[in-house]
Amino acid sequence: MCEEHLTEVAPAYVPAAPAASPPPATGAGDEVLREIRAMSPLAASTAVSPAFHPLEGTTVIEALELIATQIDPDLGFRLLVRTVEGLQLPLTEEQYTRYETLAGRYHYSDDHLLFSVDHLVQRT
């Protein structure tokens, strides 16, 4: 239907070729993957949306690994932070320090981690 309508209203229209996708961001990929894998044991006993359509925590971690290695480590890290927050997974002070380092590399705002996962840090 859309093509028919477009032919009627703009018969000379030719869609532009899609722009080439930029290459995945590089740098810190190994560190992101290490942080994702470090959360795997904790995520194993959890589920995303347990009351609606449960998705096992290990499945989520596997998806994050694929994102960090095959798409973009920055996106993988951002989604890791959201996963940690959503699943309420505890963080050590050392992990949080590493998260701060990664957040700085990816130009997060100073408050990004503070408002999302700082409350999950197990401080001694």
DSSP file (Angstrom, degrees, kcal/mol; ACC not computed):
  #  RESIDUE AA STRUCTURE BP1 BP2  ACC     N-H-->O    O-->H-N    N-H-->O    O-->H-N    TCO  KAPPA ALPHA  PHI   PSI    X-CA   Y-CA   Z-CA
    1    1 A M     >        0   0    0      0, 0.0     4,-2.5     0, 0.0     5,-0.2   0.000 360.0 360.0 360.0 -40.6    0.0    0.0    0.0
    2    2 A C  H  >  +     0   0    0      1,-0.2     4,-2.8     2,-0.2     5,-0.2   0.925 360.0  49.0 -63.8 -43.4    2.8    2.4    0.8
    3    3 A E  H  > S+     0   0    0      1,-0.2     4,-2.3     2,-0.2    -1,-0.2   0.903 111.2  50.3 -63.5 -40.2    4.6    1.8   -2.5
    4    4 A E  H  > S+     0   0    0      2,-0.2     4,-1.7     1,-0.2    -1,-0.2   0.929 112.7  46.1 -62.3 -45.3    1.3    2.4   -4.4
    5    5 A H  H  X S+     0   0    0     -4,-2.5     4,-2.5     1,-0.2     5,-0.3   0.916 112.0  51.0 -64.7 -42.7    0.6    5.6   -2.5
    6    6 A L  H  X S+     0   0    0     -4,-2.8     4,-2.8     1,-0.2     7,-0.2   0.893 107.3  53.9 -62.6 -38.9    4.2    6.8   -3.0
    7    7 A T  H  < S+     0   0    0     -4,-2.3    -1,-0.2    -5,-0.2    -2,-0.2   0.873 111.6  46.5 -62.0 -36.8    3.9    6.0   -6.8
    8    8 A E  H  < S+     0   0    0     -4,-1.7    -2,-0.2    -5,-0.2    -1,-0.2   0.924 121.7  33.0 -70.7 -45.3    0.8    8.2   -6.9
    9    9 A V  H  < S+     0   0    0     -4,-2.5    -2,-0.2     1,-0.2    -3,-0.2   0.732 136.4  17.1 -90.1 -22.7    2.1   11.2   -4.9
   10   10 A A    ><  +     0   0    0     -4,-2.8     3,-1.9    -5,-0.3    -1,-0.2  -0.494  63.2 168.9-148.0  71.9    5.8   11.2   -6.0
   11   11 A P  T 3  S+     0   0    0      0, 0.0    -4,-0.1     0, 0.0    -1,-0.1   0.725  79.3  54.1 -62.7 -22.0    6.4    9.0   -9.1
   12   12 A A  T 3  S+     0   0    0      2,-0.0     2,-0.1    -5,-0.0    -5,-0.1   0.498  80.2 122.6 -90.0  -3.2    9.9   10.3   -9.6
   13   13 A Y    <   -     0   0    0     -3,-1.9    -3,-0.1    -7,-0.2    -7,-0.0  -0.369  36.9-177.3 -65.8 132.8   11.0    9.3   -6.0
   14   14 A V        -     0   0    0     -2,-0.1    -2,-0.0     0, 0.0    -1,-0.0  -0.991  29.0-120.1-128.3 121.7   14.0    6.9   -5.8
   15   15 A P        -     0   0    0      0, 0.0     2,-0.1     0, 0.0     0, 0.0  -0.315  29.6-116.4 -63.5 142.6   15.0    5.8   -2.3
   16   16 A A        -     0   0    0      1,-0.1     3,-0.1     3,-0.0     0, 0.0  -0.458  32.5-101.2 -75.6 149.2   18.6    6.7   -1.4
   17   17 A A        -     0   0    0     -2,-0.1    -1,-0.1     1,-0.1     3,-0.1  -0.477  47.4-100.7 -66.7 139.7   21.0    3.9   -0.8
   18   18 A P        -     0   0    0      0, 0.0    -1,-0.1     0, 0.0     3,-0.1  -0.338  40.0-107.2 -64.1 143.9   21.5    3.3    3.0
   19   19 A A        -     0   0    0      1,-0.1     2,-0.1    -3,-0.1    -3,-0.0  -0.374  40.5 -97.0 -68.0 148.1   24.7    4.8    4.4
   20   20 A A        -     0   0    0      1,-0.1    -1,-0.1    -3,-0.1    -3,-0.0  -0.417  42.1-112.0 -65.0 139.3   27.4    2.4    5.3
   21   21 A S        -     0   0    0     -2,-0.1    -1,-0.1     1,-0.1     0, 0.0  -0.488  32.5-112.0 -71.2 140.8   27.4    1.5    9.0
   22   22 A P        -     0   0    0      0, 0.0     3,-0.1     0, 0.0    -1,-0.1  -0.392  40.4 -96.7 -68.4 152.8   30.3    2.8   10.9
   23   23 A P        -     0   0    0      0, 0.0     3,-0.1     0, 0.0    48,-0.0  -0.333  51.8 -86.0 -66.0 153.4   32.7    0.2   12.2
   24   24 A P        -     0   0    0      0, 0.0    48,-0.2     0, 0.0    47,-0.0  -0.260  52.7 -97.6 -57.8 146.8   32.2   -1.0   15.8
   25   25 A A        -     0   0    0     46,-0.2     2,-0.3    -3,-0.1    49,-0.1  -0.335  42.0-148.4 -62.9 146.1   33.9    1.2   18.3
   26   26 A T        +     0   0    0     46,-0.1    -1,-0.1    -3,-0.1    48,-0.0  -0.717  48.5  66.0-114.2 167.4   37.2   -0.2   19.5
   27   27 A G  S    S+     0   0    0     -2,-0.3    47,-0.1    46,-0.0    -2,-0.0   0.340  90.9  30.4  95.7 134.0   39.0    0.0   22.8
   28   28 A A  S  > S+     0   0    0      1,-0.1     4,-2.4     3,-0.1     5,-0.2   0.521  75.2 127.9  67.1   7.9   38.2   -1.5   26.2
   29   29 A G  H  > S+     0   0    0      1,-0.2     4,-2.4     2,-0.2     5,-0.2   0.901  72.3  48.7 -60.3 -42.3   36.4   -4.4   24.5
   30   30 A D  H  > S+     0   0    0      1,-0.2     4,-2.3     2,-0.2    -1,-0.2   0.893 111.4  50.1 -65.8 -38.8   38.3   -7.0   26.6
   31   31 A E  H  > S+     0   0    0      2,-0.2     4,-2.2     1,-0.2    -2,-0.2   0.905 110.8  49.1 -65.8 -40.6   37.6   -5.1   29.8
   32   32 A V  H  X S+     0   0    0     -4,-2.4     4,-2.5     2,-0.2    -2,-0.2   0.933 111.3  49.5 -63.5 -45.7   33.9   -4.9   29.0
   33   33 A L  H  X S+     0   0    0     -4,-2.4     4,-2.6     1,-0.2    -1,-0.2   0.894 109.5  52.2 -60.8 -40.1   33.8   -8.6   28.2
   34   34 A R  H  X S+     0   0    0     -4,-2.3     4,-1.8     2,-0.2    -1,-0.2   0.909 110.5  48.0 -61.6 -42.9   35.6   -9.4   31.5
   35   35 A E  H  X S+     0   0    0     -4,-2.2     4,-1.0     2,-0.2    -2,-0.2   0.888 111.3  50.4 -67.3 -38.9   33.1   -7.3   33.5
   36   36 A I  H >X S+     0   0    0     -4,-2.5     3,-0.9     1,-0.2     4,-0.5   0.950 111.9  47.1 -62.3 -48.2   30.2   -9.0   31.7
   37   37 A R  H >< S+     0   0    0     -4,-2.6     3,-0.8     1,-0.3    -1,-0.2   0.816 104.2  61.9 -65.5 -30.1   31.6  -12.4   32.5
   38   38 A A  H 3< S+     0   0    0     -4,-1.8     4,-0.3     1,-0.2    -1,-0.3   0.788 104.1  49.7 -65.6 -26.0   32.2  -11.5   36.1
   39   39 A M  H <X S+     0   0    0     -4,-1.0     4,-2.4    -3,-0.9    -1,-0.2   0.567  85.8  91.7 -88.3  -8.9   28.5  -10.9   36.6
   40   40 A S  H <X S+     0   0    0     -3,-0.8     4,-1.4    -4,-0.5    -1,-0.2   0.896  83.3  49.9 -56.1 -47.3   27.5  -14.3   35.0
   41   41 A P  H  4 S+     0   0    0      0, 0.0     4,-0.4     0, 0.0    -1,-0.2   0.897 114.4  45.6 -61.7 -37.4   27.5  -16.3   38.3
   42   42 A L  H >4 S+     0   0    0     -4,-0.3     3,-0.7     1,-0.2    -2,-0.2   0.875 112.9  49.8 -71.0 -36.6   25.3  -13.7   40.0
   43   43 A A  H >< S+     0   0    0     -4,-2.4     3,-2.0     1,-0.2    14,-0.5   0.711  91.4  81.1 -74.5 -19.7   22.9  -13.4   37.0
   44   44 A A  T 3< S+     0   0    0     -4,-1.4    14,-0.3     1,-0.3    -1,-0.2   0.799  93.7  45.9 -59.4 -30.0   22.5  -17.2   36.8
   45   45 A S  T <  S+     0   0    0     -3,-0.7    -1,-0.3    -4,-0.4     2,-0.2   0.191 106.4  76.2 -99.0  17.5   20.0  -17.3   39.6
   46   46 A T    <   -     0   0    0     -3,-2.0    11,-2.4     2,-0.0     2,-0.3  -0.691  58.6-153.7-121.6 173.1   17.9  -14.3   38.3
   47   47 A A  E     -A   56   0A   0      9,-0.3     2,-0.4    -2,-0.2     9,-0.2  -0.990  17.8-128.2-147.5 142.4   15.4  -13.6   35.6
   48   48 A V  E    S+A   55   0A   0      7,-2.9     7,-1.8    -2,-0.3     5,-0.1  -0.748  95.9   2.1 -85.9 136.4   14.4  -10.5   33.6
   49   49 A S  S >> S+     0   0    0     -2,-0.4     3,-1.0     5,-0.2     4,-0.7   0.925  76.3 176.0  53.0  53.4   10.7   -9.9   33.7
   50   50 A P  T 34 S+     0   0    0      0, 0.0    -1,-0.1     0, 0.0    -2,-0.1   0.785  75.3  47.5 -61.1 -26.9   10.0  -12.9   35.9
   51   51 A A  T 34 S+     0   0    0      2,-0.1    -2,-0.1     0, 0.0    -3,-0.0   0.653 123.4  28.4 -88.4 -14.9    6.2  -12.1   36.2
   52   52 A F  T <4 S-     0   0    0     -3,-1.0    -3,-0.1     1,-0.0    -4,-0.0   0.805 137.7 -16.9-108.4 -75.6    5.7  -11.5   32.4
   53   53 A H  S  < S-     0   0    0     -4,-0.7    -2,-0.1    -5,-0.1    -5,-0.1  -0.764  76.4-140.8-137.2  86.4    7.9  -13.4   30.1
   54   54 A P        -     0   0    0      0, 0.0     2,-0.5     0, 0.0    -5,-0.2  -0.174  16.7-170.3 -60.0 138.0   10.9  -14.6   32.1
   55   55 A L  E     -A   48   0A   0     -7,-1.8    -7,-2.9     4,-0.0     5,-0.1  -0.987  28.6-117.3-127.6 118.8   14.3  -14.5   30.5
   56   56 A E  E  >  -A   47   0A   0     -2,-0.5     4,-1.7    -9,-0.2     3,-0.5  -0.194  15.9-126.1 -59.0 143.2   17.1  -16.3   32.4
   57   57 A G  H  > S+     0   0    0    -11,-2.4     4,-2.4   -14,-0.5   -13,-0.2   0.846 110.3  57.6 -57.7 -35.9   19.9  -14.1   33.6
   58   58 A T  H  > S+     0   0    0    -15,-0.3     4,-2.3   -12,-0.3    -1,-0.2   0.863 104.1  52.4 -65.9 -33.9   22.5  -16.4   31.9
   59   59 A T  H  > S+     0   0    0     -3,-0.5     4,-2.0     2,-0.2    -1,-0.2   0.896 109.1  50.0 -65.7 -40.0   20.7  -15.8   28.6
   60   60 A V  H  X S+     0   0    0     -4,-1.7     4,-2.4     2,-0.2    -2,-0.2   0.923 110.2  49.8 -64.1 -44.6   21.0  -12.1   29.1
   61   61 A I  H  X S+     0   0    0     -4,-2.4     4,-2.3     1,-0.2    -2,-0.2   0.908 109.2  52.0 -62.4 -42.2   24.7  -12.4   29.9
   62   62 A E  H  X S+     0   0    0     -4,-2.3     4,-2.0     1,-0.2    -1,-0.2   0.906 109.9  49.2 -60.1 -41.5   25.3  -14.4   26.8
   63   63 A A  H  X S+     0   0    0     -4,-2.0     4,-2.4     1,-0.2    -2,-0.2   0.902 109.1  52.3 -65.3 -40.2   23.5  -11.7   24.7
   64   64 A L  H  X S+     0   0    0     -4,-2.4     4,-2.8     1,-0.2    -2,-0.2   0.889 106.9  53.5 -62.8 -38.7   25.7   -9.0   26.4
   65   65 A E  H  X S+     0   0    0     -4,-2.3     4,-2.0     2,-0.2     5,-0.3   0.925 110.0  47.5 -61.1 -44.2   28.8  -11.0   25.5
   66   66 A L  H  X>S+     0   0    0     -4,-2.0     4,-3.0     2,-0.2     5,-0.6   0.914 112.5  49.2 -63.3 -42.6   27.7  -11.1   21.8
   67   67 A I  I  X>S+     0   0    0     -4,-2.4     5,-2.4     1,-0.2     4,-1.8   0.939 112.4  47.7 -61.8 -46.9   26.9   -7.4   21.8
   68   68 A A  I  <5S+     0   0    0     -4,-2.8    -1,-0.2     1,-0.2    -2,-0.2   0.829 122.5  33.8 -66.0 -32.2   30.3   -6.5   23.4
   69   69 A T  I  <5S+     0   0    0     -4,-2.0    -2,-0.2    -5,-0.2    -1,-0.2   0.799 129.9  28.2 -94.9 -31.0   32.3   -8.6   21.0
   70   70 A Q  I  <5S+     0   0    0     -4,-3.0    -3,-0.2    -5,-0.3    -2,-0.2   0.642 131.3  20.9-108.7 -16.2   30.3   -8.4   17.7
   71   71 A I  I  <<S-     0   0    0     -4,-1.8    -3,-0.2    -5,-0.6   -46,-0.2   0.744 120.9 -33.9-115.8 -67.8   28.6   -5.1   17.8
   72   72 A D     >< -     0   0    0     -5,-2.4     4,-2.4   -48,-0.2     5,-0.2  -0.847  32.8-147.0-165.4 121.3   30.0   -2.5   20.1
   73   73 A P  H  > S+     0   0    0      0, 0.0     4,-2.7     0, 0.0     5,-0.2   0.864 103.5  57.3 -60.0 -35.3   31.8   -2.7   23.5
   74   74 A D  H  > S+     0   0    0      2,-0.2     4,-2.6     1,-0.2     5,-0.2   0.947 109.4  44.1 -59.5 -49.4   30.3    0.7   24.5
   75   75 A L  H  > S+     0   0    0      1,-0.2     4,-2.6     2,-0.2     5,-0.2   0.907 112.2  53.8 -62.3 -41.9   26.8   -0.6   23.9
   76   76 A G  H  X S+     0   0    0     -4,-2.4     4,-1.9    -9,-0.2    -1,-0.2   0.902 110.9  45.9 -58.9 -41.7   27.6   -3.9   25.7
   77   77 A F  H  X S+     0   0    0     -4,-2.7     4,-2.6     2,-0.2    -2,-0.2   0.924 111.1  51.5 -68.4 -44.0   28.8   -1.9   28.7
   78   78 A R  H  X S+     0   0    0     -4,-2.6     4,-1.9     1,-0.2    -2,-0.2   0.916 113.2  45.5 -58.6 -42.9   25.8    0.4   28.7
   79   79 A L  H  X S+     0   0    0     -4,-2.6     4,-2.3     2,-0.2    -1,-0.2   0.840 109.0  56.3 -71.6 -31.6   23.5   -2.6   28.6
   80   80 A L  H  X S+     0   0    0     -4,-1.9     4,-3.1    -5,-0.2     5,-0.2   0.944 106.8  49.5 -61.1 -47.4   25.5   -4.3   31.3
   81   81 A V  H  X S+     0   0    0     -4,-2.6     4,-2.3     1,-0.2    -2,-0.2   0.914 112.5  47.4 -59.1 -43.0   25.0   -1.4   33.6
   82   82 A R  H  X S+     0   0    0     -4,-1.9     4,-2.8    -5,-0.2    -1,-0.2   0.867 112.5  50.0 -66.5 -35.2   21.3   -1.5   32.9
   83   83 A T  H  X S+     0   0    0     -4,-2.3     4,-2.9     2,-0.2     5,-0.2   0.925 109.8  49.7 -68.1 -44.9   21.2   -5.2   33.5
   84   84 A V  H  X>S+     0   0    0     -4,-3.1     5,-2.0     1,-0.2     4,-0.7   0.919 115.5  45.0 -59.0 -43.3   23.0   -4.9   36.8
   85   85 A E  H ><5S+     0   0    0     -4,-2.3     3,-0.5    -5,-0.2    -2,-0.2   0.943 114.4  47.3 -65.5 -47.9   20.6   -2.2   37.9
   86   86 A G  H 3<5S+     0   0    0     -4,-2.8    -2,-0.2     1,-0.2    -1,-0.2   0.870 118.8  39.3 -64.1 -38.3   17.5   -4.1   36.7
   87   87 A L  H 3<5S-     0   0    0     -4,-2.9    -1,-0.2    -5,-0.2    -2,-0.2   0.508 104.6-129.8 -89.4  -4.9   18.5   -7.4   38.3
   88   88 A Q  T <<5 +     0   0    0     -4,-0.7    -3,-0.2    -3,-0.5    -4,-0.1   0.927  39.8 178.7  55.9  48.6   19.9   -5.6   41.4
   89   89 A L      < -     0   0    0     -5,-2.0    -1,-0.2    -6,-0.2     2,-0.1  -0.674  28.4-116.4 -83.8 132.9   23.2   -7.5   41.3
   90   90 A P        -     0   0    0      0, 0.0     2,-0.4     0, 0.0    31,-0.2  -0.368  27.5-155.5 -70.5 147.7   25.6   -6.5   44.0
   91   91 A L  B     -b  121   0B   0     29,-2.2    31,-3.4    26,-0.1     2,-0.2  -0.925  10.3-131.0-119.9 146.3   28.9   -4.9   43.0
   92   92 A T     >  -     0   0    0     -2,-0.4     4,-2.3    29,-0.2     5,-0.2  -0.495  30.5-110.6 -83.6 165.4   32.2   -4.9   44.8
   93   93 A E  H  > S+     0   0    0     29,-0.5     4,-2.1     1,-0.2     5,-0.1   0.879 120.8  53.6 -62.4 -36.6   34.1   -1.6   45.3
   94   94 A E  H  > S+     0   0    0      2,-0.2     4,-2.1     1,-0.2    -1,-0.2   0.909 108.2  48.8 -65.7 -41.8   36.7   -2.9   42.9
   95   95 A Q  H  > S+     0   0    0      1,-0.2     4,-2.7     2,-0.2    -2,-0.2   0.934 110.3  51.3 -62.2 -44.5   34.1   -3.6   40.2
   96   96 A Y  H  X S+     0   0    0     -4,-2.3     4,-2.4     1,-0.2    -2,-0.2   0.888 107.9  52.3 -61.2 -39.2   32.6   -0.2   40.7
   97   97 A T  H  X S+     0   0    0     -4,-2.1     4,-1.9     2,-0.2    -1,-0.2   0.907 110.6  47.8 -62.4 -41.5   36.0    1.4   40.3
   98   98 A R  H  X S+     0   0    0     -4,-2.1     4,-2.4     2,-0.2    -2,-0.2   0.891 109.7  53.1 -66.6 -38.1   36.5   -0.5   37.0
   99   99 A Y  H  X S+     0   0    0     -4,-2.7     4,-3.0     1,-0.2    -2,-0.2   0.904 106.8  52.7 -61.5 -40.6   33.0    0.6   35.9
  100  100 A E  H  X S+     0   0    0     -4,-2.4     4,-2.1     2,-0.2    -1,-0.2   0.903 108.6  50.3 -61.7 -40.6   34.0    4.2   36.6
  101  101 A T  H  X S+     0   0    0     -4,-1.9     4,-1.8     2,-0.2    -2,-0.2   0.936 113.5  44.5 -62.9 -46.8   37.1    3.7   34.4
  102  102 A L  H  X S+     0   0    0     -4,-2.4     4,-1.8     1,-0.2    -2,-0.2   0.905 110.5  54.7 -64.7 -40.9   35.0    2.3   31.5
  103  103 A A  H  <>S+     0   0    0     -4,-3.0     5,-2.7     1,-0.2    -1,-0.2   0.895 107.4  51.2 -60.0 -39.4   32.4    4.9   31.9
  104  104 A G  H ><5S+     0   0    0     -4,-2.1     3,-1.3     1,-0.2    -1,-0.2   0.897 107.3  52.5 -64.3 -40.6   35.1    7.6   31.5
  105  105 A R  H 3<5S+     0   0    0     -4,-1.8    -1,-0.2     1,-0.3    -2,-0.2   0.847 112.3  45.6 -63.2 -33.4   36.4    6.0   28.4
  106  106 A Y  T 3<5S-     0   0    0     -4,-1.8    -1,-0.3    -5,-0.1    -2,-0.2   0.264 115.3-116.4 -97.0  12.2   32.9    6.0   26.9
  107  107 A H  T < 5 +     0   0    0     -3,-1.3    -3,-0.2     1,-0.1    -2,-0.1   0.845  50.1 170.5  60.9  39.5   32.2    9.6   28.0
  108  108 A Y      < -     0   0    0     -5,-2.7    -1,-0.1    -6,-0.1     2,-0.1  -0.409  42.0 -97.5 -70.0 157.0   29.4    8.9   30.4
  109  109 A S    >   -     0   0    0      1,-0.1     3,-1.4    -2,-0.1     4,-0.4  -0.369  35.2-107.8 -69.8 159.6   28.3   11.8   32.5
  110  110 A D  T 3  S+     0   0    0      1,-0.3     4,-0.5     2,-0.1     3,-0.2   0.802 119.3  48.0 -59.1 -29.5   29.7   11.9   36.0
  111  111 A D  T 3> S+     0   0    0      1,-0.2     4,-2.5     2,-0.1     5,-0.3   0.493  82.4  96.8 -92.1  -3.7   26.3   10.9   37.5
  112  112 A H  H <> S+     0   0    0     -3,-1.4     4,-0.8     1,-0.2    -1,-0.2   0.932  95.9  29.8 -54.7 -54.0   25.6    8.0   35.2
  113  113 A L  H  >>S+     0   0    0     -4,-0.4     4,-2.2    -3,-0.2     5,-1.8   0.859 114.6  63.4 -74.2 -35.3   26.8    5.3   37.5
  114  114 A L  H  45S+     0   0    0     -4,-0.5     5,-0.3     1,-0.2    -2,-0.2   0.908 111.1  36.5 -55.5 -44.6   26.0    7.2   40.6
  115  115 A F  H  <5S+     0   0    0     -4,-2.5    -1,-0.2     3,-0.1    -2,-0.2   0.640 124.9  39.3 -86.3 -14.5   22.2    7.2   39.8
  116  116 A S  H  <5S-     0   0    0     -4,-0.8    -2,-0.2    -5,-0.3    -3,-0.2   0.879 133.1  -2.6-103.2 -48.1   22.1    3.7   38.3
  117  117 A V  T ><5S+     0   0    0     -4,-2.2     3,-1.9    -5,-0.2     4,-0.4   0.464  94.9  98.9-129.2  -0.8   24.3    1.2   40.2
  118  118 A D  G > <S+     0   0    0     -5,-1.8     3,-1.6     1,-0.3    -4,-0.1   0.877  83.4  59.1 -56.8 -37.6   26.1    3.1   43.0
  119  119 A H  G 3  S+     0   0    0     -5,-0.3    -1,-0.3     1,-0.3    -2,-0.1   0.620  98.2  61.3 -68.0 -11.6   23.5    1.9   45.6
  120  120 A L  G <  S+     0   0    0     -3,-1.9   -29,-2.2   -30,-0.1     2,-0.3   0.509  75.9 113.7 -91.7  -5.6   24.4   -1.8   44.7
  121  121 A V  B <   -b   91   0B   0     -3,-1.6     2,-1.3    -4,-0.4   -29,-0.2  -0.517  65.5-138.7 -72.0 127.8   28.1   -1.4   45.8
  122  122 A Q        -     0   0    0    -31,-3.4   -29,-0.5    -2,-0.3     2,-0.3  -0.728  28.0-165.1 -86.7  92.4   28.8   -3.6   48.8
  123  123 A R              0   0    0     -2,-1.3   -31,-0.0     1,-0.1   -32,-0.0  -0.582 360.0 360.0 -86.3 141.6   31.0   -1.2   50.8
  124  124 A T              0   0    0     -2,-0.3    -1,-0.1     0, 0.0    -2,-0.0   0.406 360.0 360.0-107.0 360.0   33.1   -2.4   53.6
